[in-house]
Structure formats: C-alpha cells, structure tokens
Amino acid sequence: MDIAFIGHGQVGGALADGLQRAGHTVTLAAGDPTSPSVVKALARNPALQVRAVAEAVAGAQVIVVATPFAALEAAIPPIASLLAGKVLVDCTNPVGPGMSHGLGSKRSGSEYLHELAPGARVVKAFTIYGFENLESSAYPGHDVLPAMLIAGDDAAAKADVSVLCRDLGRDPVDTGKIDQALHLEHMTLLWEKMVRRERHPAGLVWAALRR
Ligand SMILES: NC(=O)c1ccc[n+]([C@@H]2O[C@H](COP(=O)([O-])OP(=O)(O)OC[C@H]3O[C@@H](n4cnc5c(N)ncnc54)[C@H](OP(=O)(O)O)[C@@H]3O)[C@@H](O)[C@H]2O)c1
C-alpha cells in the first residue's frame, strides 16, 4: 500500500520503518523536511520518502496520524478535503492531567478526529501499548503474537489496517465501531500508568487468546 505518515516521532517513526521493511511505500508527510523527527526517521530507514504534506496525503491510500493529540486541530483541517475517502489511521491519544482521558472520557479522540476530517474512514490502531513495542514484534519465549486492537465504522478500512497489523507481526482484533475507540484510549492509559508510573516493564503487551 501507499502509506503517508503525519507525525514521525516515537510511534510514527517505528511504524513507518516497520511498514517500509514489510514492503509498503511509505512517505513522511513533512511540513519541515529538516525537523528532528524526519532526520531521525531517515537515519533509521533511508528508504522512507519525504514529501510536502498535501502531496504526500494526496498520493497515499492510507494516512497514519501520529502527532500529539493537541496538534490535530491545526494539522488536519487544511488537508481535510484530501483525506475524503481515505483510510485515516488514528494513533493519537488524548491525555489529560494525571494521565486522565484528555476529553474527559465523554467521547474518543478518534471521533473528534473524524469531525475534523468527516470524509475520512477513521480507524483507531497502534495505540494500546507504548512505542517500545512498535519497534519489534519479537517476544522471545512466547508463541502468541502481540494483539493490536482496532476500532472504526468502515469494515473495508479496518480490513486494510488489519493487513498492516499482520505485516507488523501483530494479531489484529476488530473491537467494533468507532465508539470503541474511547475504551482503547483508556486501555492505553492503563498501560501508561502500569509502565510509566507503576514500573511494569515497557515490553509488556496485550495478547488475545481465543477458544
Ligand atoms: N509514545 C507512546 O508510547 C505512545 C503510545 C500510544 C499512543 N501514543 C500517541 O501517539 C502520538 C505520538 O506520540 P509520540 O510519542 O510518537 O510523539 P513524538 O515522538 O513527540 O512525535 C510527534 C510527531 O508529531 C509531529 N508534530 C508535532 N506537532 C505537529 C503539528 N502541529 N503538525 C504536524 N506534525 C506535528 C512531530 O514533528 P516534529 O519533530 O517536527 O516536532 C513528530 O514527528 C501521541 O498522540 C501519543 O499520545 C504514544
């Protein structure tokens, strides 16, 4: 797939690298091609392409948003028309004081993002554990894959994102419609508090067992 990244720091940089290595064409949508996160992402993987934001978004089937949540308000409206009909993967997480939900748990950040880009096919993904676990899917000694829980209203968009999850060595779990994103965001906060505050290892991930 042709995939563009808006935001290429800890989360976006790891995913962009992994997806390019999995055979996708990955472009960093960069307002400033000399920014530290672009330079670092290219140092990690020189095969990533870099284009101006509108050009990168226009040329992509899938756009991954991995900016701070607060950046969406400025970053998305100028490209909202270009996002119409495209798969928009929401990796952001609204975080408030004391690792609370940044929108007061009243609605998800993904629903807010959808309001900014109403024509996009939004899928929440790649948020439920820390960036440390997006750099590699190897968990030596375990024979189950790390799960990736996703949510969104568009079945075809979720199918595309599930392919990307598998390409990154994840077990995709479709949790349902976009209203489930609120619960995935709380799952991220659970992980963040366990690891950043309670000192569980940062290599902790969720897995899904079925019978
Ligand atoms: N870190 C985690 O473990 C983790 C886990 C789950 C979810 N998340 C969520 O993932 C998102 C990214 O987190 P991160 O840790 O990867 O952050 P990060 O390392 O700080 O990277 C943020 C990226 O967003 C870009 N950016 C900042 N403001 C922007 C704007 N106004 N317009 C366009 N791009 C902008 C930055 O570009 P510059 O370098 O040019 O500033 C950088 O590439 C956040 O919403 C976070 O809550 C993080």
The ligand as a Tripos MOL2 file, in Angstrom:
@<TRIPOS>MOLECULE
LIG
   48    52     1     0     0
SMALL
NO_CHARGES

@<TRIPOS>ATOM
      1 N1          4.7640    7.2810   22.9580 N.am      1 LIG1
      2 C1          3.9590    6.2430   23.1470 C.2       1 LIG1
      3 O1          4.3590    5.2240   23.7310 O.2       1 LIG1
      4 C2          2.5390    6.2760   22.6210 C.ar      1 LIG1
      5 C3          1.7380    5.1440   22.7170 C.ar      1 LIG1
      6 C4          0.4530    5.1840   22.1990 C.ar      1 LIG1
      7 C5         -0.0200    6.3360   21.5890 C.ar      1 LIG1
      8 N2          0.7780    7.4340   21.5390 N.ar      1 LIG1
      9 C6          0.2600    8.6390   20.9020 C.3       1 LIG1
     10 O2          0.9200    8.7650   19.6350 O.3       1 LIG1
     11 C7          1.0760   10.1590   19.3140 C.3       1 LIG1
     12 C8          2.5490   10.4340   19.0030 C.3       1 LIG1
     13 O3          3.3300   10.1330   20.1410 O.3       1 LIG1
     14 P1          4.9200   10.0620   20.0270 P.3       1 LIG1
     15 O4          5.3880    9.5430   21.3280 O.co2     1 LIG1
     16 O5          5.3220    9.3940   18.7630 O.co2     1 LIG1
     17 O6          5.2560   11.6360   19.9140 O.3       1 LIG1
     18 P2          6.6200   12.3190   19.4090 P.3       1 LIG1
     19 O7          7.7440   11.3560   19.4760 O.co2     1 LIG1
     20 O8          6.7230   13.6110   20.1500 O.co2     1 LIG1
     21 O9          6.3480   12.6300   17.8580 O.3       1 LIG1
     22 C9          5.3470   13.5500   17.4880 C.3       1 LIG1
     23 C10         5.4090   13.7810   15.9820 C.3       1 LIG1
     24 O10         4.3680   14.7070   15.6480 O.3       1 LIG1
     25 C11         4.9220   15.8090   14.9160 C.3       1 LIG1
     26 N3          4.1510   17.0120   15.1770 N.ar      1 LIG1
     27 C12         4.0910   17.7420   16.3240 C.ar      1 LIG1
     28 N4          3.2520   18.7830   16.1680 N.ar      1 LIG1
     29 C13         2.7850   18.7180   14.8920 C.ar      1 LIG1
     30 C14         1.8790   19.5040   14.1200 C.ar      1 LIG1
     31 N5          1.2750   20.5970   14.6350 N.pl3     1 LIG1
     32 N6          1.6630   19.1590   12.8220 N.ar      1 LIG1
     33 C15         2.2510   18.0580   12.2850 C.ar      1 LIG1
     34 N7          3.1140   17.2580   12.9700 N.ar      1 LIG1
     35 C16         3.3610   17.5870   14.2580 C.ar      1 LIG1
     36 C17         6.3650   15.8890   15.3930 C.3       1 LIG1
     37 O11         7.1330   16.5610   14.4090 O.3       1 LIG1
     38 P3          8.4280   17.4640   14.7790 P.3       1 LIG1
     39 O12         9.5410   16.5380   15.0600 O.co2     1 LIG1
     40 O13         8.6190   18.2670   13.5640 O.co2     1 LIG1
     41 O14         8.0210   18.2650   16.0040 O.co2     1 LIG1
     42 C18         6.7160   14.4030   15.4970 C.3       1 LIG1
     43 O15         7.0220   13.8860   14.2270 O.3       1 LIG1
     44 C19         0.5350   10.9320   20.5140 C.3       1 LIG1
     45 O16        -0.7780   11.3510   20.2350 O.3       1 LIG1
     46 C20         0.5590    9.9120   21.6470 C.3       1 LIG1
     47 O17        -0.4200   10.1560   22.6300 O.3       1 LIG1
     48 C21         2.0510    7.4230   22.0260 C.ar      1 LIG1
@<TRIPOS>BOND
     1     1     2 1
     2     2     3 2
     3     2     4 1
     4     4     5 ar
     5     4    48 ar
     6     5     6 ar
     7     6     7 ar
     8     7     8 ar
     9     8     9 1
    10     8    48 ar
    11     9    10 1
    12     9    46 1
    13    10    11 1
    14    11    12 1
    15    11    44 1
    16    12    13 1
    17    13    14 1
    18    14    15 2
    19    14    16 1
    20    14    17 1
    21    17    18 1
    22    18    19 2
    23    18    20 1
    24    18    21 1
    25    21    22 1
    26    22    23 1
    27    23    24 1
    28    23    42 1
    29    24    25 1
    30    25    26 1
    31    25    36 1
    32    26    27 ar
    33    26    35 ar
    34    27    28 ar
    35    28    29 ar
    36    29    30 ar
    37    29    35 ar
    38    30    31 1
    39    30    32 ar
    40    32    33 ar
    41    33    34 ar
    42    34    35 ar
    43    36    37 1
    44    36    42 1
    45    37    38 1
    46    38    39 2
    47    38    40 1
    48    38    41 1
    49    42    43 1
    50    44    45 1
    51    44    46 1
    52    46    47 1
@<TRIPOS>SUBSTRUCTURE
     1 LIG1         1 GROUP 0 **** ****
